[in-house]
C-alpha cells in the first residue's frame, strides 16, 4: 500500500531502505503543496467564541454543528462504536446489527444500538442498548 503524501513517503522510504533523503526522487509539486499547508499560518484559537465574535450560547441552535450524528454510510455513531469496542469482553467478535437514528433530548442525545458479540462463556449474545450522550458527545448512561 502506498502512502498518501510525500512526507509520509520520505519517512517510510528512509526507514525501509536505509537511505538518506538525498538518495530518492522528490515529487516537487506534491511536496511544495504540503509544505504550504504545513507552514501556512492559522488564525488564533477562539475557544467558546463563534464566528463573528458572538459567544457560543448566542448562536442559534440551527447553526450549531451536531457532535453526535449517524454516519451516512452505515448509520453508526462514532462515540458509541468506540465505547463498545473498548468495553466489550471480546471486541474482535463484535458485529453491529442495527443502529437507531440519533434523537436530540433535553440533556443531550440518545441512540439505540443492536449488536452481537461473544460473552464470557464464548457464546454469541445479541444485545439491544439505549445510549444517552451529553451535548459534548460523552456517554453518560446506558439502558437496556
C-alpha positions as CSV (number, residue, x, y, z in Angstrom):
1,X,0.0,0.0,0.0
2,X,1.4,3.4,-0.9
3,X,1.5,6.4,1.5
4,X,-0.8,9.3,0.7
5,X,1.6,12.2,0.8
6,X,5.3,12.9,0.1
7,X,6.2,13.5,3.8
8,X,5.0,10.1,4.8
9,X,6.7,8.6,1.7
10,X,10.0,10.1,2.8
11,X,9.8,8.6,6.3
12,X,8.7,5.2,5.1
13,X,11.3,5.1,2.4
14,X,14.2,6.0,4.6
15,X,13.2,3.6,7.2
16,X,12.7,0.6,4.9
17,X,15.6,1.2,2.5
18,X,18.0,2.8,5.0
19,X,18.8,5.5,2.5
20,X,19.2,9.2,3.2
21,X,16.8,11.9,2.0
22,X,19.2,12.8,-0.9
23,X,19.0,9.3,-2.4
24,X,15.4,9.3,-3.6
25,X,13.4,11.4,-6.1
26,X,11.3,14.1,-4.5
27,X,7.8,14.7,-6.0
28,X,8.3,18.5,-6.1
29,X,4.8,19.6,-6.8
30,X,3.2,17.5,-4.1
31,X,5.9,18.4,-1.5
32,X,5.6,22.1,-2.1
33,X,1.8,22.0,-1.7
34,X,2.2,20.1,1.6
35,X,4.8,22.5,2.9
36,X,2.5,25.4,2.1
37,X,-0.3,23.7,4.1
38,X,2.1,22.9,7.0
39,X,3.8,26.3,7.1
40,X,0.6,28.4,6.4
41,X,-0.2,30.5,9.5
42,X,-3.5,29.7,11.1
43,X,-5.9,32.0,12.9
44,X,-5.6,32.2,16.7
45,X,-7.8,29.8,18.6
46,X,-11.0,31.3,19.9
47,X,-12.4,28.8,22.4
48,X,-16.0,29.4,23.2
49,X,-16.4,32.2,20.6
50,X,-18.4,31.6,17.5
51,X,-17.5,33.2,14.1
52,X,-18.2,36.9,14.1
53,X,-17.3,37.3,17.8
54,X,-20.6,36.1,19.3
55,X,-20.4,33.6,22.2
56,X,-21.4,30.0,21.5
57,X,-24.6,30.4,23.5
58,X,-25.7,33.3,21.3
59,X,-25.5,31.2,18.1
60,X,-28.9,29.8,17.2
61,X,-29.4,26.1,17.6
62,X,-29.8,25.5,13.8
63,X,-26.4,27.0,13.2
64,X,-24.6,24.7,15.7
65,X,-22.9,21.6,14.4
66,X,-24.1,18.4,15.9
67,X,-21.4,16.4,17.7
68,X,-23.4,13.2,17.7
69,X,-24.8,12.0,14.4
70,X,-25.4,8.9,12.3
71,X,-22.7,8.1,9.8
72,X,-24.2,8.4,6.3
73,X,-22.5,5.1,5.1
74,X,-23.6,2.6,7.8
75,X,-25.8,4.7,10.2
76,X,-23.2,4.1,13.0
77,X,-22.5,6.6,15.8
78,X,-18.8,7.0,16.3
79,X,-18.8,7.7,20.1
80,X,-20.9,4.6,20.8
81,X,-19.0,2.3,18.4
82,X,-15.7,3.3,20.1
83,X,-17.1,2.8,23.5
84,X,-18.4,-0.7,22.7
85,X,-15.1,-1.7,21.1
86,X,-13.2,-0.6,24.3
87,X,-15.6,-2.1,26.9
88,X,-16.9,-5.4,25.5
89,X,-15.5,-8.7,26.6
90,X,-14.4,-9.8,23.1
91,X,-14.1,-6.7,20.9
92,X,-12.9,-8.7,17.8
93,X,-16.2,-10.7,17.7
94,X,-18.4,-7.5,17.8
95,X,-20.8,-7.1,15.0
96,X,-23.2,-4.2,14.7
97,X,-26.7,-5.4,13.6
98,X,-28.8,-2.2,13.7
99,X,-28.4,1.5,14.5
100,X,-31.3,3.8,15.5
101,X,-31.5,7.4,14.5
102,X,-29.9,9.9,16.8
103,X,-32.6,11.9,18.7
104,X,-31.9,15.1,20.5
105,X,-33.2,15.3,24.0
106,X,-33.2,18.0,26.7
107,X,-30.0,16.7,28.3
108,X,-28.2,15.7,25.0
109,X,-28.7,12.9,22.6
110,X,-29.9,9.3,22.6
111,X,-29.3,6.5,20.2
112,X,-30.2,2.8,20.1
113,X,-27.8,0.1,19.1
114,X,-28.3,-3.6,18.5
115,X,-25.1,-5.7,18.3
116,X,-23.8,-9.2,18.7
117,X,-20.6,-10.3,20.4
118,X,-19.2,-13.2,22.4
119,X,-19.9,-13.2,26.1
120,X,-17.7,-14.6,28.9
121,X,-18.8,-18.2,28.1
122,X,-17.8,-17.9,24.5
123,X,-21.3,-17.9,23.0
124,X,-22.7,-15.1,20.8
125,X,-25.2,-12.9,22.6
126,X,-27.4,-10.3,20.9
127,X,-27.9,-7.1,22.9
128,X,-30.1,-4.1,22.4
129,X,-29.0,-0.9,24.3
130,X,-30.0,2.7,24.5
131,X,-27.1,5.1,24.9
132,X,-27.6,8.6,26.4
133,X,-24.9,11.1,25.5
134,X,-24.4,14.7,26.7
135,X,-24.1,17.8,24.4
136,X,-20.3,17.2,24.1
137,X,-20.8,13.6,22.9
138,X,-19.8,11.8,26.1
139,X,-21.7,8.7,27.1
140,X,-23.5,9.4,30.3
141,X,-25.8,6.4,30.7
142,X,-26.6,3.1,29.1
143,X,-30.1,1.5,29.4
144,X,-31.2,-2.0,28.3
